[in-house]
């Protein structure tokens, strides 16, 4: 067994890739006071704001550092389906992003709720919605990745919903808190080493 040093200012995560190769049996979607609304060509600032609201506790930053053209090329691509989860007042409180650009594969690119909704069973509702929308007739594989920076329940959640691990990698990147991309107090479970 060996350890790989991670330099100060860097963060390391173990990324697990999971897949589902068979369309799941239809199942009822549990009730929720939330709504899933197609988000056609979301504004870049609005998208980044929601992405930040959901992902700050888990150090989500990938879409925050993309320049406008690169982000727009993804989220405005007709083969990428984005949905906003809204609460009863119409406030955006979650995100579902399905990427069909590499058919017959569909990537569950992002699935998340704001921190105040976690642990209330709404993730089950959102995952059932995601699977129903992802499995189009031309899809043969639905895949997702999670990492050790996500919620400790994430890996088990995906497996409970029928995803099976198929690969693992270590990712090392510059801590986004040190660059001011995320606040310094984001993700306190990940020590800040500067």
N, C-alpha and C positions, 0 to 999 in steps of 0.2 A: 504494500500500500504506500502511496506517495501523496504528498501535498504539493500543490502548485501555488506559489506565492502570488498574491494580487496586490499590485502597487497601490500606495495611497492615492486617493482620488479616483480609483477604479471600483467597479462593482462587478461581482461574478454571480452568475445564476446558472442553474442546471435547467435546461429546456427539455421538456418531454413532448414528443410529437405523438399524437393519437389519431386513429382513423376508425371509420365505420364503413364497411364495404357492402353492407346489405341494407336495403331500405327497411326501417323499423316498421313493425306492425302498427297500424293506426291506433291511436289511444286518445282518450278525451283530454282536452287541454283544461287544466284546473282553472277555476274562476279566479279572477284578480280584478282589483279596481283600476287596473292600468289598461292602456290602449297602445297598440302597435301601429304606428302610422308610417307609410312609405315616405322617405325623405329624399325626394328627387332633387338632385344637384344642390345639396346643402351649401350654404355660404361657408367659406373657409373659416371665418372667425367664429361663427356659430358652432361649426363642427369641432373646432379646436377647444372651444369653451366647454362643450359637453364632454369631449374626450378627457379634458383636464379634470372636470368634476368627478368623473367616474374613476379615472386611473391614477390620480395623484397618490392615494394610499399605497399603490402597488408599483410606483415609479414608472408608469406608462409615460413614455416621452417620444416614441418613434414618430408619431404624426406631428408633434409639436416642433420638431427640428427640421422638418421638410420645408423646402421653399414652396411658395404658393403654386408654382407650375407643377411640381412633382406631386403635391397633395391633390390638386385638382385633377391631374391625369388619372389618379386612382379613384377618388370618390365621385367623379363625374363620368367615369367610364360606364357605358350602358350595360356592361357585363358585371358590374358591381352593384349589388342591391343593398341599400342602407335604409334602416328603419329607426325611427326615434320612438322610444318608450315614453309615453306621457302619462302624467297623473290625472285625476279627475278634473283638475283646473286647467289642464292643457300644458302644464310645465314639463319640459323635457327632463326625464329622470333616468334614462337608460339608452343603450345603443345596441343595435344588432347590425352586423355587417357581414354579408355573404359575398364571396368573390368567386364568380363563375368564369373567370378569364382563362382558366386552364382545363376546360372540359375534356374528359368526363369527370374531372375532379372539381369539387366545390370546397373552398376553404372557409371555415367559420373564422373569419379574420378577427372580429371583435364581438364580444358579448359581455355586457356589464351593466350594472346599476349603480346609482350614486350610493355612497356609504350608508346613508340612513335607511336604505331599503334592504341591505344585506341581512341575511339570517331570518327573513320573514316568509320564506317560501316562494317569493316572486321569481327567483332564479329558475325554479322548476317550470313555472309558467313561460318564462322567456325561452328556455331551452326547448320546450315542446313546440313553441312557435317557430323557433329556428329550424328544427328538424322538419316540420311540415313545409316550410318555405324552401328549404335547401334541396329536398329530394324531388327534383324535377325529373321528367321522364328521361332526360339525357345525362343524368348524374349517376355515376357508378361508385363514387367514393366521396365521403364527406370527411374532412380532416380538420384538425385544430392543433394548436400547440399551447402549452402553458409552461410556467417556470416557477422556480422556488421563490420568486419575488411576489407572485400572485397570492391570493388568499390560500392559507394552508388547506382549505377544503376543496380547492379547484380541481386538483388531480382526481380525487375520489368522486367529485361531482360529475366530471366527464365520463369516468368509467361507469358510474351508476347509470348513466344515460346511453350506454352501449358503445362508447369509444374504447379502443384497445391501443395500448402503447406500441409503437413500432420503432422508435429511434430516440436517442438521447444525445444532447450536446452540451458543452459548457460555453456560455457566452460571457465575455468580459468587455465592459464598456466604461467610458468616462461617466462618473457620477453626475447625473443631470442637475442635481441640487447645487453642485459647485459652480456650474456654468450659469446658474440663475434661471434655468429652464423650468424647474420646479422649486418650490420654497424649501429652505434648509430644514424645516421641521417636517417635511413630507416623509412618509414611510419610516417612522421612528424605530420600527422593528429591524431596519437595515442600518447598522452603524455608519455614521458619516466619518470618513477618515480623510482629513485634509492636512 
